Amino acid sequence: MTRHNQPFRDDDSPFMVGFLLFPQFAMLSFSSVIEPLRIANRMSGKSLYCWHLMSLDDRALEASNGLPFMPTLAMEDWQELDALILVAGLGTNLIADERLFQWLKKVGRSRRLLGSTSTGSFLLAKAGLLDRKHCTIHWENQASLQEEYPEIIVSNELFEIDQGIMTCSGGTAGLDMMLSLIERQHGSELAKQIAEQCIHPNIRSAHEKQRMSHEARLGVHNSTLIAAIKIMESHIEDPLSCESIAMLVDVSHRQMQRLFKQHFGITPANYYLNFRLEHGDRLLRYTSMPIIDIATATGFSSTSHFSKCYRKFFGISPKERRKT
């Protein structure tokens, strides 16, 4: 959600946005944040925005779909920008470039608008720019970011704008984030025209959900089953017994067993265990947390128990996963 107004230029010159692209960045995220600026210029008949592409070490790089990109502005020339948006993708959370983090801190101190798409929030966090701020990230990475940076307020919003830093969950959420920015700078009429051009009939607020409903995602419409699954998802570190969950949703344990068998072909205990292991897998892939801490965060009493269950489910050990 928006917590502070966005910066404006004092003159009529275009608002300059730099897109810092990282190797294997997601093309959909990039298109969603840059295309609204192009369309804003076209619909207004003015050069409201201009932009530059940037990369680490000012080198050419490829998007995750293999398309090559060449930077148009050197990182050392960042002072030309009014805003900087990090465009990230898979593996961005593993970047440990102290020069980058110091550079981001310098940009942050300049009070320019800073932003990120998807996993770019990890980089802002590593640079210490999200401390005690609200931010968001792709739903797959939310728990990972919160576990590794407890001082950050990680939300489930489509996008967040807090104290001059805007983050979005990736994918098409970048379109709504940029429409929000354009609306604050140039009015709702222009934002609506851009949305129409994008065949985006409903401009989403920050509060819209990132994910489909449980019913749509799982293909399940039994309210008791959905309630049980939601309880499991909210008790990962402190798992409840299936008997306790059955009591909370007001059915017998046997009836809950039948529901899970009917819809998923497995027992509630196996469904719950698999969900916790998938959560642990995300922590392994997207954080640098020690495996012992991941075992605790997923409700296992020991690293050995977590490793044994993980290997059985994924076919490799947690240590082997870290190497892939």
N, C-alpha and C positions, 0 to 999 in steps of 0.2 A: 504494500500500500504506500501511497505518497505521504511523506512526513515533512518535506520541505519543498518550497518552490524551486524551480530550475533556473539556472543562470540565463540571462539575456545579454546580447551585445548592446553596447551603448550607441553604436552607429548602425548604418545600413549594410555593412559588409556581411558576407555569408557567415553562418555559424559553422566553424571548421571542426569536423569529427575525424579522429584517427581511429582506425580499426587495427589493433595489434593481433595479427593472426598467428596461431600456434600450429605446429605440424599436426596434420591429421584433424584439423578443425572441421566441425560439422557444417556442411554447406547450407543446410536448411536454416540453422541458427544465423549464419552470416547473411543470407538473403533476407531473412526476416527483419534484421536491423538496418540494413543498408537501403533496401528498396523503398521503404517509406520516405526516405530523404529525397531520393530521385523523383518520386511521384509528387512530393510536396513542391518541388521546384516547377515541375510540369504543370500542376494544377493551379499554382499561384501565378505562373508567368514570371516568376522572379527567382533569382539565385539565393534562396533562403539558406541553403546548406551546401557545403562542399566537403569533400572527404579525401582522406589519404589511407593507403594500405601500408602497414608496417610489419616487420618481422624481427625476431631475435637475430642479432648480428647482421641485420639488413640483407639477408640472403633470400633467394627464391625458395618457395616451399610448396607443398602439395596439400590440398584438402583431403578429407578421408575418402572421397570418391576418385582421387587421382588427378584432379584438375590442377594445373600449375598456377601459381600466383607470384607476381613480382612486386616487391615493395615500391611505393612511390614517395616515401618520406623516410629519411634516416631517423633512428631513435633519438639521436642527439639533437634533432631539430624539433623536439616535442613542444617547445614553447610556442610554435605556430598554432597549436591546437586550442580549441575551446573545450573539447571533450575527448576522452580516450575510452574506448570500449575494447575489452579483451574478448576475443572470439576463440573459444576453446573447444575441446572434444575429448575423446577417450585418451587416457594416459596423462592428461594435463596435471592431475593431482600428484604425479610422480616427479614433476619438475622441481629441482632443488638448486636453482641458480641464484646465488646470493646477490650477484650484480643486478639481476632483474628485480629482486625484491627491494634493493636499495633505490633503484631507479623509480619503482612504483611509489615508494615513500616520498621521493622528491616531487613527483607529479602530484601526489596527494597533498603535500604541503602547499602547493601552488594554488589550491582551492579551485582547480579545474574540475569539471564534472567527470567522474570516473564511473565506468560501468563494466559489466561482464555478462556473457551468455553462458548458461549451463555450468560446466565445471570450472569456468573462470573464477568463480567464487573462491575456490581453493587457493588460487594465486593471490587474490586480494587478502585472504585470511593469513597466508604465510607472510605477507608483507606487513601484517599488523594493522591493516586499514579497516577491518570490520569489527574490531573490538568494541563490545557493548553497542553494536549497531544491529538493526534488523536487515536480514538478507534472505535470499532464497537461492535454490539450486535445483537441478533436475531431481525428481522424486527418488530416483534410484540412488542418489548420493546424499540425500538429506541426513540420514542417520550417521553416515560416515563423517560428514562435515561437523555435525554436532558433537559426536564422540571425540573427535580430534581437537576441536576448538570450543570447549564448553562456555567460553566467555562471549561467544557470538549468539545472537538470537536468530536461529534458523527457522524460517516459517515455511508453510506449505503454499504460499501465495504464488500466483503466476509471475509476478514481478514485485520488487520492493524498491522504493526510492527513499533513502534515509541519509540526511546530512551530506548531500552532495555525492552520494554513491548509489548507483542504480544497478540492480542485479535482476536477472530473469532466469526462469527455469529451463530455457533452451527451446529448440523447435520453433513453433509459431508464436510462442509467448513473447518473443522479441518484437514481433509486429505490434502487439498490444502495448508493450512498454514504450516503443518509439511513438506510437499514436498518442499516448499519454503525454509524452514530452512535447510533441508538436502541438497538441491542444493547448498546453500551458504557455507555449511560446507564441502561437499564432492563431489560437481560437478553435472552437469545436467544429465550426463549419468546414475548415480545411481538413481536420482530422477525419470527418465523416466522408468527405470527398475521396480521400486517400483509401479509406476502408472500402468504399464502393468500388474503386478501381482494382483493389486486391480481391474482389469477390468475397469480402469479409463482412457480411451484413450485420453482424453483432460485435461491436467493439467490446472486448471483455474487460471487466474491471480486474484489479489486482486480486480480488477475493475469489475469482473463479477457481474451481478445482483444477489441479494439474491432471489428475487421473480420472478414468471412467469410474462410474459407480461400481461397487462390488457386484451388483446384479448384472450389469453389462459386461464387466471384465471376466467374471467367472461363469456367466451363463446360468446363474442360479436366482430363483425368485422366492425361495423359502425364507421368510423373515427370521425364523428361529436359527436356521443355519447361518445366515448372514450375521446375526447377533453374536453367535458363538465365535465366528471367524474374527470379528472385530475385537472381541475380548482377547483372543489369542494374539492378535497383532499389537495390542496395547500392553501385553505382558510377555515381553521377549527376555529381558534380563531377569525377571522374577516369574518364571512360568508357573501357571496354576495347574492343578490336577484336572483331568478331564471330568471327574466327578464334580469338582467345584464349578467348572464352567457350565455343566449341565444344570446345576442348581441355579446359577445366575440367570440362565435363559428359561428357567422354569419347565424343564423337561427331565425325564429320567435318563440316566446314563445309557441305558439300553436303547432308548429312542434316539438319542444323539448318535450312537454308534450306527444305527440303521440309516440315519440321514446322510452321514459322511460316506458310508458304503454305497448308498444309492447314487449320490451325486459325483463322488470322486473315486470310488472303488478302493478306498483305503480307510483305515480307522482314524478317529479324531486324533489319537496320540501320534500316528504317523504323519498326518497333515501338519500338526503343530510342530513336530520335530523337523520336518522338511522346511517349513517356513523359517524356523530359527537358523537352520543351516544355510539357507539362501541369504539370510541377513548377514550371517558370518562371512559368507563368500564375498558379499559386497564390501565388507569391512577389510577383508584381505586384499581385495583388488584396488580399493580406492583410498585406503589410509595406510599410514606407516605404524599403526598400533601394534604393539607386541602381541604375539599369538595368545599369550596367557590372558591379556586384557580382552581380546576378542572372545575368548572362551567365556569369560565372566559376563561380558556384554550380551552374550546370547544364551545365558542361563545354564551353562555347564559347570559342574563342580570342579573340574580339573581340565588341564590342557590335554591330557591323554585321552580322556573321554570325548572331548570335542574332536580331537584328531581322528580317533577311531570312527566316530559317526560320520565325520566329514569325508573320510576316505571311502567309506561304504557308499555314501550318497553320490559323490562326484568322481570317484575312481582315482583320485590323486590325493596326496597329503596336503595340509595347509602350507607347509614349507615349499612343496613343489609348485603350488599355485602362485606363491610369491615370486617364483622364478619365471613364470610364463609372461 
